[in-house]
Amino acid sequence: MKTYFQLAWRNLWRNKRRTIIASASVFFAVMLALVMRSMQEGSYDYMVDASVSMYTGYIQVHAKDYWDKRSIDKSMEYDQTKIDEINKIEHVTLVNPRLESFSLISYGNVTKVASIVGIVPQIENKMTKLKSKLVSGKYLTKDSKGLMIAEGLAKLLNVEVGDSVVLYGQGYHGVTAAGQIPIAGIVKFTLPSLNNSMVYLGLDYAQWFFATDNRITTLSIMIDRADEINTVYTEVSKHFDNKYEVMTWSELMPELVQSIEVDNAGGIIMLGILYVIIGFGIFGTVMMMTAERTREFGILISVGMKKWRLSLVSLFESVLLSFIGVVAGVIVTIPLLYYMHLNPIRLTGEMADMMLKFGLDPIMPFRFAANIFVDQFLTVLVIALISALYPLSYIRKLQPVSAMRK
């Protein structure tokens, strides 16, 4: 086998220019494919991480039927012991309890509908970086009797820090929830739907306001590795019976999943076009190499070389031709993608404005993972093997006498 490999390697360099040109085409195509795929998958990771950090978490636990009805009557008991157990699960970094509902919010003659969220301020800040969005006033504490209001909603009501607003809604099991609460702080969201509707209370105060006693609506769970979500989901599910629902972010946000799938399909089509071009380049080179050596093949077969041995050498040549380009492309791209992974591209102009409107930082992230390189390597290897079918078929049908006359 070693002898066949050496023959294939020497045959490649009999025409150095042709080999270099063919390998270079594979090299640049692999580089482009790796950068495209890294950028695409990096943007997906960023979108998912930003979305789950903003609201749902990678995994969410709530009472059965809560997600469909979003009613405070479908709340569940706040069990600190169970939360401590979940925090001990490998890869879990945070468990964030919330009490969520809706209420009318009024000031003067202006009344709006607001989303009311009861939070543990320190835990909420670790998950959503809520404190960094504070533009006026003070961030909530565990014992706060005030509220934080989104900037857009504050402007609609024409209120400032220190003003008191009236909340009027429905509490647990139909109890009237009403109160006049001072504004402790104002937070600003880049996403208009959040900026025009959000109000935050301390969890203890929210439980008192909605008369829920020791109840919450959701537990949002953050993890350190997205690829371990199924493992964590299984472990979390063991702590809850059928009175609860444990859902992953993909179940909670099907619209995001669909948008990623559509965009991913487009990216795969572009990669397919790129690899079709690579395939024709490799195939053209292999076909030329085969045609140029017809007489040589005839002589080798006539002096006793088996056709399967000659086919094996041709197969090695096709694989090596692609292998040179792939390895060079991967070696050059690894440090480039690693740098881009650590230093995402900053976007400006209209693209930056569009991302800010969706609540995302205007960056173009890159993913640095082994699967990206492995996928491209295997794809090019398959292309090389398919291209090798031509010389194998050609040699099998070759007639030594006719070949030596060419």
N, C-alpha and C positions, 0 to 999 in steps of 0.2 A: 504493500500500500504506500509505503514511504517513497518507493521508486516512482510510482505513478504520480504522486504529488509533486515530486521534483521535476518530472517531465512536464507536467502542466505549468508549473511556475516558470520554467525556462522557455516554454513555448509562448507564454504571454509576452515576454520581454524580447522576443525576436523582432517584434515591431513595437518599439517603445512608444512612438508617437501615438499610435492607435490605442494602445493600452492606457496611456496617460489621459488622452481625450475622453475615452469611455469612462474611466474611473472618475475623472473630474466632473463629468455630467452627473454621475451618481452622487458624488461628494456634495455638490451644490444643491441638488434636489433633496438630499437627506437633511442638510442644514436647514433649508427652507421649510421642509416638513416638520422638523423638530421645533423650530421657532414658532411656526403656526399652531402646532398642537399644544405646545407649552403655554402660549398666550391664550388660546381658547379655553383649555382646562383651568388655567389660572383664573380667568375671568369667572368661570362657573364657581370655583371654590370661593372666590371673593364675594360673589353675589349671594351664595348660600350662607356663608359666615356672617355677612352683614345683615341678612334678613333674619336669621335665627337669633343673632345678638340683639337685634332691635326689638324683637317681640316674642317669638314662640319658644326659642331654645331648640336644640337638636332633637330633644325628646320632651314631650309634655304629658303630664298626668292630670286627669280631671275626672270628675264623677261621670258615670254613664249618662249619655244623652246631653251632657253640657255643651259639647262642641256644636251640636246641631241647633240647640235652642238658645244658647248664650244667656240663660236665665240664672239670676243669683239664687233662685230656689234649687238649682242643681249644683249647689256648692258642696264641699266636703269638709270633714273635720281636719283641722290643722294639727298634725301629729309630728312633733319635733323628733320623737324617737325614730320614726320611719324615715324622716329626712336625714338624720344622722347615719342611718343604715345605708341609704342611697349614696351619701357622700363618701362612704368607704369603698364603693364599687370602683374597680380599676378604670381609669380614664375619665371618671366623672370629676369635673373641676368646680362645679357650682350647682346648687339647687335653689331656685328662686321662687318663693311663694308669693302669690298675688291674689287680691280680691278685686274682681272687675265687674263693673256695672255701668248703667247709663243714668243720666239725670238732667233735669233742666237747670241751667245756671243763669242767674239774673243779676243785673245791676241797673238801678234806675228803671227806665222804661224798656230796656233791652233784655231779651231772653233768648238763649240759644240752647241747643242740645249738646251735651258734652259726654265724653267717655271718662268715667271715674275709675282710677286705678289705685287700690291700696297696696303700698309697697313697704318692704323693709329697706330703708334708704341705702344702707351700706351695701347690701347684697345687690340691689337694683343697679347701683352705680358700677359694681364690678362687672355686671353683665352688659348693660346698655351704655355705659359711660354718661349717664344722665347728668351728673354734676358738671361735666365739661360743657353741657349745653345751657347752663345757667347764665343768663345775661343781666339779671337784676335781682337784688334781694339775697336771701340765704337759702341754702340747701336744707331739705327736711332732715330732722333727726327722728329717732325712734319715738320720742315723746311729744313731737310737734302737734299742736292743735290748729295749725294753719294748713294752707294748701299751696302747691305750685301749679301754675297755669301756663299753658303754651302761649307764646308771644302773639300769634295770629288771633287766637281767641280773646286774649286780653285787649287787643286793638279793636276787635268787633264790639266788645263790651265797654271799651273806653275806660279801662281800669289800670291802676298801677299798684306797686308794692305798698302795702299798708291799708288799701281799700278792702272792704268786706263785701263778699258776694253771697247771694242766697242760692243754696242747692236745694232742689225739690225733686224727689223721685220716689221710687218704691223700694222698700227694703225687703228683708227676708220674709217670705210667706205673706206678702201683701201689707206689711207694716209701712206706714208713711215715714219716709226718710227726708227730713227737712232741717235746715240749719243755716245760720249766718256765720260764715267762716272767713277769717282774714287771709289775705294773700301774703304768703311768706316769700315767694320767689317767682320769677318768670323764666321759663326755659324756651329756647328757640330750636325748632326742628326745620331741616331743609325740605322735608316732605310736607307739602301743603295739607294733605289730609290729616296728618298728625298735628301740625302747627295750628290748625283751626279747630281742634276738638279735645285736646288732652288736658286732663286735670289729675293731679297726684295728691294723695293723702297718705299719711303714715298708716301702716297696716292696722295697728291697734285702734287708731282713731276711726279708720274706715269701717272696721268691724263694729264699733260702737254706733257709728252713724247709720249703717244699714241694718243694725240689730241682728247681726249674724252670730253673735257670741264668738266662739273660737273656730270660725270657718273661713275657708279660702275657696277660690274657684279653680285655680291652676297651680301646678308645680312645673316650672320650666327648668330643664336640666341641660347644662352645657358640658361638653366633653373636649378633651384635648386633641383627639384624632378622629376626623370625620369618617375614616375608613373602618373604625371600630364601632360604628353606631349599632350594627346588628347585634354584636356581642353585648354591648351595654343595654340595648333594648331588652334582650332576653333576661339579663340579670335584674333589671328594674321591674320587669313584669312579674318576677317571682315574689315581689313584695306586695302585690295587689291582687285582689280577687275580682270576680266578675261585676262587682258594684262600681268598678273604676274602668277607665279607658287609658291605655298607654299608647301614644301615637308618636310617630317620627315626623320630622319636619316635612318629608315628602308627602305624607298624608295630610298634614296641616296646611300645606301650601301647594296644592296641585297645579295652580297656574304657573308657579315658578318652575316646577318640574317640566311642564309642557313647553314653556319658552326655552328652557335649556335643551330639551330634546329636539325641538325644531332647529335651533341654532347649531346644535351638534350635527344634525343631519346635513346641513349646508356645509359645515366644515369637512365632513367625511367625503362629500361629493368633490370638494376642491382638492382634497388629498388624493382621491381616486383619479382625478384628471392628471394630477402631478405624477402619479405612479404609472399611469398609462404612458406618459411621455418617457419616463425612465425605462419602462418595459420595452418600448420601441427602440430606444437607444441601445440597450443591452442586446436585444434580439438582432438589431442591424449589425452590431459588432461581431456577434457570434456567427451570424450567417456569412459575413465577409471572411472571417477567419476560416470557416469551414470550406468555402468556395476556393480560397487561395491555396488550400492544402489538399485538394482532391488527389493530385498526382502522388503526393507524399503518402496519403492514406492507402492508395492503391499499392504502392511499393511495400509498405509495412505489412499489409495483409498478405501480399504475395510471398513474402519471405517467412511467413508463419505466425505473425502476430494475430491473436484472436480478436475478433471484432468487439467482443464485450470489454476486452482490456482497452482497446482504442476508445471505445465509448466512455469508459470510466475516466480516462485522461481528459477527454473533451468536457465531461461533466465537471471535473475539478477546475478546468479553465474557466468555465462560465461562472462557477461559484466564486473563484478567486477574484475574477474581474470585478464582481459586485462587492465582494468582501473588502477589497482595498478601499473603494469609495465610501462604503458604509463606516468602516472603522475610522477612517480619516475624518469623516463628517461628524461622528459621535465625539471623537477626541477633541476636535476644535470647538464643538458646540457646548460641551459640558461646562467649561468655565464661563462661557458667555451666558448660558441660561442660569447658572448659579448666581452670577452677578446681577442679572436682571430680576431674579427671584428676591434677592436681598434689597435691590434698588428699583422698585417699579417705576415705569415711565409716568411722569406727571403730564396730565392732559390740560390743554388750555382751550379757550374759545368756546364755540358752540357745544362741542362734545363735553367739555367740563361742566358747562351750565346744565346740560341735559342730565348728567349723572348726579349733580347736586340736587336737582329737582326730585330725583328718586331716592334721595337720602344717602347717596354713596359718595365717598371721596373720589375726586377726579383723577384716578390712577389706572394704569394698565398693568395688572399683576401678571406674573409668570409662574407657572407651576414647575417645580423641580422634583421629579419623581422617577424611579427606575422604570416604571411601566411605559413611560413615553419613549425611552430609548429602546427598550426591548421590542415594543410594537413595531417601530420603524425597521429595526434590524431583521425581525422575522418577515416583515412584508417584502423587503428587498430580497431576502433569501428565497422566498417563494417565487418571486419574479425571475430570479436567476435560474431556479430549477425548471420553471416553465420554459424559459428560453433555451435551456439545455436539451429540451425534447427534440429540437430541430436537428442538431448534429447526431443525436442518438438514432433518429429515424434515417438520416442521410447515410450514416455509416452502415446501418443494418441492411440497406438496399444496395450498397456500393458493390459494383463489379470490378475487381482488381484490374483486369485487362483493359476495360474501357477507361478506367480512371487514369492508368499510366499513359494513355495516348493523349490526354488533355495537357 
